[in-house]
């Protein structure tokens, strides 16, 4: 707080009334010695402070009225009822200790605060008093301890001010009564003389405002919008460039727009009829001579021409057969042409001349002088050159030779190519397959020729069905009908004891007495051979032992070949 002269009021020091130039004496324990007489330290003059505050408030009110152009009508507060003063607390004396002095100060401040609250409750609310500010700009309390108010507490005080229209307004505390914004109740609406009963009274009541939900934008929404805008800008720029180029080329846009709406007249002769008529219009049709009948067939849609299936089975045309003299003559002419070409390259410097080919027969003619001087060295040199040429020739042959894997791949490719030309099937009937050597030949050759099928072994007769390419079927037919001697009895076969064939008695080359069987009447006959649409077996199934006819038919029924078993059963070996 400040006095009328503008100086800040400070708590006077007890010794300030005396000589300030001298230092204060200190007690034995180090604290300053309290002054002798005068007001007790820390006890301000309350009456004087209140008077100065009222004077300052009146001055501020006068300035506010002068600024607003209003007549100053000071209001004097009504005298309040006298309040019986409470006995003042004992003033702190120098003889008291520090703790007792602080207790006395707190009691005095509490008594002053209670007195001011009683006076405010009994007296009318005074006009707005601005907070007193010290030299440092800090807000001071209007009573009690000399402690500044927190800025957050300044808005809680009741403020009374005058507006621009001269009316007095009073700001209420935040915790005071609020304005009732709720609508009328149902009873008030029904008591209204202008109320229409046909309207639902609840519909007229304003519904409470609900909180809005937060709606977040999806990720990439504005990125897509920006991409669309950029694409549109690119299209606009492209359109402008096209228009600019069209103007530079001399094209008139207006003429193009007009032409776009014009419907062209039909031609005298359509383009699809122009090649069929001798004339410039359709009037020429009246004369039959003007119609080109020979060109109509080329405009008629015909089915797609397919190559006949038997054409791909025709063997390729072989070159003409030549005699040994003709073959030698052709080889001599070819080598002569190659030699002339090599000589021409050597003359032009494109190729280095090869060293002379020295042999023992032309040793003296090629190396005459050297052979006479040192014949032993020359002969050793020629022998070494001959051996080198032979080694180079053999090495070249080995390099050209295919490896085992390459030969297998080449054979498989040839067999696949042979099968792609058509699948052929052949069926053989064999009286007896007791020889294990013959059973091995049948299965091994079928696998080597990339054939699929099965071998059905029965006590009465055996049936072999194979299918594959034409070349493979021919090789297998030669094996079955020519290469294998079915009448031969090889004696005891080396059949594993745990194999299914060893457990069957009729697949043994020896009879019950241990003597070799007679296979002189054993035959192999070709029942059927022809071309089929596709393979009936996925692989070579091998030999299947079937003790009965039903088991044999069941084995063949999976490939729908049971009719061959009936055919083999009804066939007689004498017919073949």
Secondary structure by P-SEA (a helix, b strand, c coil): cccccccccccccccccccccccccccccccccccccccccccccaaaaaaaaaaaaaaaaaaaaaaacccccccccccccccccccccccccccccaaaaaaaaaaaaaaaaaaaaaaaaaccccccccccccccbbbbbccccccccccccccccbbbbbccccbbbbbbcccccccccccccaaaaaacccccccccccccccccbbbbbbbbbccaaaaaaaaaaaaaaaaaaaaaaaaaaaaaacccaaaaaaaaaccccccccccccccccccccccccccccccccccccccccccccccccccccccccccccccaaaaaaaaaaaaaaaaaaaaaaaaaccccccccccccccccccccccccccaaaaaaaaaaaaaaaaaaaaaaaaaacccaaaaaaaaaaaaaaaaaabbbbbbbbbcccccaaaaaaaaaaaaaacccbbbbbcccbbbbbbbbcaaaaaaaaaaaccccccccccccccccccccccccccccccccccccccccccccccccccccccccccccccbbbbccaaaaaaaacccccaaaaaaaaacccccc
